[in-house]
Amino acid sequence: MDFVLQAALNGVLLGLVYGLVALGLSLIWGVTDIVNLAHAEYLMLGMYATYWLWALAHIDPLYAIPLVVPAFFLFGYVTYRVLIRRILSAPMVSQIFATFGLLFFLRYSAFAAFGPNVRGIWGSRLEGSVPLGGLVLSLPKGAAALAALCTFAGLWLFLNRTRTGKALQATAQDHRVAQTLGIDTEQMFALSWGIGIGAVGVAAVFLSPFYQTSPAIGDAFLLLAFSSVVLGGFGTVSGALVGGLCIGLVENVLGALIAPTFKLLFVFVVFIAVLLVRPAGLVGK
Amino acid sequence: MMDDLKQRGRAISRVAILSEDTEFGATATGVEEGFAQRYGYNVVARELYTSPPASLDAELLRIRRVNPDVVFGQNYLVDAVLIIRSLKEMRWFPPAFVVHDAGWVVPDYLQTVGNDGNYIITRVSWALGMSGRKPLVARVNSLYRQRYGTDMDETNARSFTGLLALATAINQAGSTRAEAIRGALHDLRIPGRQLIMPWAGIEFDAHGQNKHAAGLMAQILNKEYKVVWPFDLAETDLVWPAPAWERR
């Protein structure tokens, strides 16, 4: 029984982390209708930022949040202003190639700047585990899961309790109508990129104590992030959370019970089954 | 090595395999399963994953459940670091973790995990630590260091020995004609005492493979790779079983 419970606990923690990684992707997709194929590269750069703060300035990941997240908010904002706004009305193929190009630009810039070496943080305050009955709770994964819940809650409050958040939602629903209502949709698009990439910054900081980075590390998370968004519901913030949790649970519980080799197969069987019944995803409309 | 340990009274029968699933990992896993069957070991878990994995929790949980005597690993660097992190979080380490070099011998591995990377046992084809038992290794390494400012590693040693074999064959052929060199390589005999490798010598079989090629097993102890097998070339004692995390 402990075996299944441990697998489920691992699945919930990892699922929340997947959801956090997918959150920005979902927000950007929902507001600007752009599929950001470079999303996981921002995660990689965020992990590098956290690593260098730790290695050079001895700043523990726990304290890197106030530095990394605003910087990545700005990074996302600037990405929108410099690149994305130029392709907003372009055909979808152009949009896909633009973000695909951005993926390569960011990845190989990291190769050029940092080399192919693997960098990992070892000995941070968020390391180790604590016994929990017959189970073991990973401290860094637990912290990342808590950060994911806080980020989702914060974003939900922002979107539903502030004027700017409601303007962002109006822009996501129909940007032309939002424009006629006096909303600066251009600013909302840029804001969605800022928040989306800032959220990836949160994920990067909390992933760093238990996952190492290298220029191609985005490959480990890109497919899972896209799957979370699609499974949960295209462009919905809560969908990323639900989708991430489903994927984490399916891959860990079924992987541990049947065969980890097929864990992604299990994820995509569930993925296809859900989409056959609910094409808009679990919480999508 | 495992048979030698069994002869010394250590009970080893249950083997688990944790490997990445490309040609390297899948082929090595197949070979390990074949040898396990031939030598009477029981493969109790066989977990293959695609590298880089986002998590190896499910794989390691299954391996821990079957309580193996030894875990074999074919893993790249990112995976190797993740395995150590995950094992430490699980508060579990198998009695022995035996790996096929790859990510485990890249300098970044120990630079990242530090002392937590200790007690891994890895296959190596050469190690400077042999110099205690084979003085020629130290002499050649000294020449190399004078020229390049650094010690030889496994790759340098293999390249050096390959070129030595070819040069010897060309000298014995007394010609640069391909057929003459090929014939000389076929008849080549270099005794082990003239080599820096841990081999009994060089002598090619009908398939062009060296009949006397052999490997070493090294264990990471205090962040250094120490030769622990064959026992006659060992520079230190093998630590088996590895100590639990809380006793390190």
Interface residues (C-beta under 8 A of the other chain):
Chain A: F3 Q6 A7 N10 L14 Y18 N117 V118 R119 G120 W122 G123 G128 S129 P131 V136 S138 L139 P140 K141 F210 Y211 Q212 S214 A216 I217 D219 A220 F221 L224 E251 N252 G255 A256 A259 P260 T261 K263 L264
Chain B: D21 E47 L48 Y49 T50 P52 P53 A54 S55 L56 D57 A58 E59 L61 R62 R65 L77 V78 V81 L82 R85 K88 E89 M90 R91 V106 D108 T112 V113 G114 D116
